Amino acid sequence: MKLNVTNVLFYAPLGAVTAQIPARNPVSVGPPLELMHLYFDEWPTRVAVSASGRMFSCYPLGLDYTNTRYQVAELGSNNTEIPFPSAQVNSPPGGAVNYSTYPPTTKGLLDYLMSVQSVAVDPKDHLWILDTGRALLSNGTLTTSNLGGPKLTGGSWPHLENIPQVRAEPGFYVNVRGDSVYMNAGSGMPISKVAFGADGITLSNDGDVLRASSELFAAASVMDLGQKGVSDGLDSDSNGIVYAGSVETDSNVTFNHQNGTVQTYVRDPRIGWTDTFSVAGNYLYFTENQLWRGASYQSGIDMRVKPYASYRVPLLNNATKIQLV
């Protein structure tokens, strides 16, 4: 029997076809990112913003041995950086390292910036600069400091020293954008887990509670407030909301101390390693500096790709910067 085959049109309701598409993880969540600055020169860690909108960043020589031109800069137009407070203060004579000592040490120069780890603008609109006075060498050695390198007040005290909440978590594992991150300096050096203890700190909106990361906890009573994901910096707003990064989910999250919940606030493929936050006006500013792509984590090969970036998003519920009384 001969079978005649003709064209046959098959159809199905559109809804039935659509229902067969698997659910997808949303790429972006929350308010859109506003690009504030691109860093084509040195590698930044923190951004700090004044009440009038002036922006500052720091570039620690203790974390990147190529950060030799300036330690603090004001962010200018057209993605430029102007050494702050002056080019002279950012240029220690002969460089920051004293090679006449063995091993080399960081010079103790009181009137120069040596290795600025962080900058912050306080509620009175003062810019604070944290100079650790320790420079990194090209071979990965972190030099010791000399008096005058670190900018000290003459008084210091240990606080929360060696308690479990501020120490690195044993066996800690982190994954950023699909990259398994280990301490891996190459050249036959052993590979180890990333050993970060507490890093970011922030005050509550009434100034009475210090919260710190890796886990969120309150310093006064060392009360564990729970897990919030892997992050670096922290900051708080006038409503008491804590903002933190979430490097394994390409997002930044909020912590609500009133009910103990952590919620995704903004997610975007441009978010990876959010290093630090700064609250100014009604905005949350933050830096993306690709820290996990540095040579210390990538078999001794620097995999970072310029430019680095800083962004901002509106604060939740029209909050503002904390103003302590």
C-alpha positions as CSV (number, residue, x, y, z in Angstrom):
1,M,0.0,0.0,0.0
2,K,1.4,3.4,-1.0
3,L,1.2,6.1,1.6
4,N,0.9,9.7,0.3
5,V,2.6,12.1,2.7
6,T,1.6,15.7,2.7
7,N,2.6,18.7,4.7
8,V,0.9,18.8,8.1
9,L,0.7,21.8,10.3
10,F,1.0,21.1,14.0
11,Y,0.0,23.7,16.5
12,A,-0.3,24.1,20.2
13,P,-1.5,26.9,22.5
14,L,1.2,29.5,23.1
15,G,0.8,29.0,26.9
16,A,1.6,25.3,26.6
17,V,4.9,26.1,24.7
18,T,5.9,28.8,27.2
19,A,5.3,26.6,30.1
20,Q,8.0,24.2,28.8
21,I,10.7,26.9,29.3
22,P,12.6,26.2,32.5
23,A,12.7,28.9,35.2
24,R,15.8,31.1,35.2
25,N,17.7,32.8,37.9
26,P,17.1,36.5,37.5
27,V,20.3,38.3,36.4
28,S,19.4,41.7,38.0
29,V,17.3,42.4,41.1
30,G,16.6,45.7,42.9
31,P,17.5,49.3,41.9
32,P,19.8,49.8,38.9
33,L,23.5,50.5,39.5
34,E,24.7,54.0,38.7
35,L,28.3,54.0,37.6
36,M,30.2,56.7,39.5
37,H,33.9,56.1,38.6
38,L,36.2,53.9,36.5
39,Y,39.7,53.3,37.8
40,F,42.2,52.9,35.0
41,D,45.3,53.6,37.1
42,E,45.9,52.2,40.6
43,W,43.9,49.4,42.3
44,P,41.4,50.8,44.9
45,T,39.9,49.4,48.0
46,R,37.5,51.9,49.6
47,V,35.4,54.8,48.4
48,A,34.3,57.6,50.8
49,V,31.9,60.4,49.9
50,S,31.5,63.8,51.6
51,A,28.2,65.6,52.3
52,S,28.8,67.7,49.2
53,G,29.4,64.7,47.0
54,R,33.2,64.8,46.8
55,M,34.5,61.3,46.4
56,F,37.8,59.8,47.7
57,S,39.5,56.4,47.3
58,C,42.5,54.8,48.8
59,Y,45.1,52.5,47.1
60,P,47.0,50.5,49.8
61,L,50.6,49.7,49.0
62,G,50.3,47.0,51.6
63,L,47.9,45.0,49.3
64,D,49.3,45.9,45.8
65,Y,53.0,46.6,45.3
66,T,52.3,48.6,42.1
67,N,50.3,51.3,44.1
68,T,53.2,53.6,44.2
69,R,52.0,56.9,42.7
70,Y,49.4,57.9,45.4
71,Q,47.7,56.3,48.5
72,V,44.7,58.6,48.6
73,A,43.1,60.5,45.7
74,E,40.0,62.6,45.1
75,L,38.0,61.2,42.2
76,G,37.7,63.8,39.5
77,S,35.7,64.1,36.3
78,N,36.3,61.9,33.3
79,N,37.5,59.1,35.5
80,T,40.6,60.9,36.8
81,E,42.3,60.8,40.2
82,I,43.9,63.7,42.0
83,P,46.4,62.8,44.8
84,F,44.9,64.0,48.1
85,P,45.7,66.1,50.1
86,S,48.6,66.8,47.7
87,A,51.0,65.0,45.4
88,Q,53.8,65.7,47.8
89,V,52.2,64.0,50.8
90,N,51.7,60.9,48.6
91,S,55.3,60.9,47.4
92,P,57.7,59.7,50.2
93,P,61.3,60.6,49.2
94,G,62.9,57.6,47.5
95,G,59.7,55.6,47.9
96,A,58.0,53.9,50.9
97,V,60.5,51.0,51.4
98,N,63.8,51.2,53.1
99,Y,66.0,48.7,51.3
100,S,69.1,49.5,53.5
101,T,67.6,47.3,56.3
102,Y,67.5,43.5,56.2
103,P,64.9,42.5,55.6
104,P,63.5,45.7,54.0
105,T,61.1,47.7,56.1
106,T,58.6,50.5,55.4
107,K,60.1,53.9,56.2
108,G,58.9,55.8,59.2
109,L,57.9,59.1,57.6
110,L,55.3,61.0,59.7
111,D,54.5,63.6,57.0
112,Y,53.9,61.2,54.2
113,L,51.2,58.6,53.4
114,M,52.8,55.2,53.2
115,S,50.1,52.5,52.9
116,V,46.5,53.7,53.3
117,Q,44.2,50.8,54.0
118,S,41.0,52.8,54.3
119,V,39.3,56.2,54.1
120,A,36.0,57.2,55.7
121,V,33.9,60.3,56.0
122,D,32.3,60.8,59.5
123,P,29.0,62.4,60.4
124,K,30.8,65.7,60.8
125,D,32.1,65.5,57.2
126,H,35.7,64.9,58.2
127,L,37.8,62.6,56.0
128,W,39.7,60.0,58.1
129,I,42.7,58.2,56.6
130,L,44.0,54.8,58.0
131,D,47.7,54.5,57.3
132,T,49.0,51.1,58.3
133,G,52.6,52.0,57.4
134,R,53.3,48.6,55.8
135,A,54.3,48.2,52.2
136,L,54.1,45.0,50.0
137,L,57.2,44.0,48.0
138,S,57.0,42.5,44.5
139,N,57.9,39.0,45.9
140,G,54.8,39.1,48.1
141,T,56.6,40.0,51.4
142,L,54.7,42.4,53.6
143,T,57.3,44.6,55.3
144,T,57.2,45.7,58.9
145,S,56.6,49.3,59.8
146,N,58.7,51.9,61.5
147,L,57.4,54.6,63.9
148,G,56.0,57.4,61.9
149,G,54.8,55.1,59.0
150,P,51.6,54.1,60.8
151,K,49.9,57.3,61.9
152,L,49.3,56.7,65.6
153,T,47.6,58.6,68.4
154,G,49.9,57.2,71.1
155,G,47.2,55.0,72.6
156,S,45.9,51.6,71.6
157,W,44.3,48.5,73.2
158,P,43.3,45.0,72.2
159,H,39.6,44.5,71.9
160,L,37.8,41.2,71.0
161,E,41.3,39.7,70.5
162,N,41.3,36.1,69.5
163,I,37.6,35.4,70.2
164,P,36.1,33.0,67.7
165,Q,33.7,35.5,66.2
166,V,36.5,37.6,64.7
167,R,38.9,34.8,63.6
168,A,39.0,33.1,60.3
169,E,36.6,30.2,60.0
170,P,38.5,26.9,59.7
171,G,38.1,25.2,56.3
172,F,36.4,28.3,54.8
173,Y,35.6,28.0,51.1
174,V,34.4,30.8,48.8
175,N,33.4,30.8,45.2
176,V,33.1,34.1,43.1
177,R,31.6,34.1,39.7
178,G,32.2,30.4,39.3
179,D,35.9,30.7,40.4
180,S,36.9,28.6,43.4
181,V,39.1,30.9,45.5
182,Y,42.2,29.7,47.4
183,M,45.3,31.4,48.6
184,N,47.6,30.3,45.7
185,A,50.7,32.4,45.2
186,G,52.3,30.0,42.7
187,S,56.0,29.2,42.4
188,G,55.6,26.0,44.4
189,M,54.0,27.7,47.3
190,P,51.3,25.6,49.1
191,I,47.7,26.2,48.3
192,S,45.5,27.0,51.3
193,K,41.9,28.1,52.1
194,V,41.2,31.8,52.2
195,A,41.7,32.8,55.8
196,F,39.8,36.0,56.4
197,G,38.7,37.0,59.9
198,A,36.5,39.9,60.7
199,D,37.0,42.7,58.1
200,G,34.1,45.2,57.8
201,I,32.7,47.0,60.8
202,T,29.8,49.4,61.2
203,L,28.0,51.2,64.0
204,S,24.3,51.0,64.6
205,N,22.2,54.0,63.9
206,D,22.2,55.0,67.5
207,G,26.0,54.6,67.9
208,D,25.6,52.1,70.7
209,V,26.4,48.8,68.9
210,L,29.4,47.9,66.8
211,R,28.6,45.3,64.2
212,A,31.4,43.4,62.4
213,S,31.9,40.8,59.7
214,S,32.6,37.8,58.8
215,E,29.5,36.9,60.8
216,L,27.3,39.7,62.1
217,F,27.8,40.2,65.8
218,A,27.4,43.0,68.3
219,A,30.6,43.9,70.1
220,A,29.2,45.1,73.4
221,S,28.0,41.6,74.4
222,V,29.5,39.6,71.5
223,M,26.1,38.5,70.5
224,D,26.0,36.5,67.3
225,L,23.4,37.9,65.0
226,G,23.6,35.1,62.4
227,Q,25.1,34.4,58.9
228,K,24.7,36.8,56.0
229,G,26.9,35.2,53.3
230,V,30.5,36.0,52.4
231,S,31.3,39.7,52.3
232,D,34.0,42.2,52.8
233,G,32.7,45.7,53.8
234,L,29.7,46.8,55.9
235,D,27.8,50.0,56.4
236,S,24.6,51.2,58.0
237,D,21.9,53.8,57.3
238,S,19.8,56.0,59.5
239,N,17.0,53.4,59.7
240,G,19.4,50.9,61.2
241,I,19.7,48.7,58.1
242,V,23.1,47.1,57.6
243,Y,24.4,46.7,54.0
244,A,26.9,43.9,53.1
245,G,28.3,42.3,50.1
246,S,27.5,38.8,49.0
247,V,30.4,37.8,46.8
248,E,29.0,34.3,46.0
249,T,25.7,35.6,44.6
250,D,26.8,38.7,42.6
251,S,24.7,40.9,45.0
252,N,24.6,43.2,48.0
253,V,22.3,42.3,50.9
254,T,20.6,44.0,53.8
255,F,20.4,42.9,57.4
256,N,17.4,44.0,59.4
257,H,18.3,43.9,63.1
258,Q,14.6,44.1,64.2
259,N,13.7,40.7,62.7
260,G,17.1,39.2,62.0
261,T,16.5,38.7,58.3
262,V,19.0,39.0,55.5
263,Q,17.5,40.0,52.1
264,T,19.0,40.5,48.6
265,Y,18.9,44.3,48.0
266,V,20.6,44.6,44.6
267,R,21.9,41.9,42.2
268,D,23.8,42.7,39.0
269,P,26.4,40.8,36.9
270,R,28.8,43.8,37.5
271,I,28.9,43.0,41.2
272,G,31.5,40.5,42.3
273,W,33.9,41.3,45.1
274,T,32.3,44.4,46.8
275,D,35.2,45.7,48.8
276,T,33.7,48.5,50.8
277,F,30.6,50.7,51.2
278,S,30.0,54.3,51.9
279,V,26.7,55.9,52.8
280,A,26.3,59.6,51.7
281,G,23.1,61.5,51.2
282,N,20.4,59.0,50.2
283,Y,22.8,56.7,48.4
284,L,25.0,53.6,49.1
285,Y,28.3,53.8,47.3
286,F,30.6,50.8,46.8
287,T,33.7,49.6,45.0
288,E,34.2,46.6,42.8
289,N,37.9,45.8,42.6
290,Q,38.2,42.1,41.6
291,L,40.3,41.2,44.6
292,W,39.9,37.5,44.1
293,R,41.6,37.8,40.7
294,G,44.8,39.1,42.2
295,A,48.0,37.1,41.9
296,S,47.8,35.9,45.5
297,Y,44.8,33.8,44.5
298,Q,45.6,32.9,40.9
299,S,48.8,30.9,40.9
300,G,50.9,34.0,41.0
301,I,49.3,35.5,37.9
302,D,47.4,38.8,38.1
303,M,44.1,38.1,36.4
304,R,42.5,41.5,37.2
305,V,41.2,43.5,34.3
306,K,41.0,47.2,34.4
307,P,39.1,49.4,34.8
308,Y,37.9,48.8,38.4
309,A,34.7,50.6,39.3
310,S,32.6,52.3,41.9
311,Y,28.8,52.4,41.8
312,R,25.9,53.7,43.8
313,V,22.3,52.7,44.5
314,P,19.6,54.5,46.5
315,L,19.3,53.5,50.1
316,L,16.3,51.5,51.2
317,N,13.2,53.4,52.3
318,N,14.7,56.8,51.6
319,A,17.2,56.4,54.5
320,T,20.2,58.8,54.9
321,K,23.7,58.7,56.5
322,I,23.8,58.2,60.2
323,Q,24.1,61.4,62.2
324,L,25.3,60.8,65.7
325,V,24.2,63.2,68.4
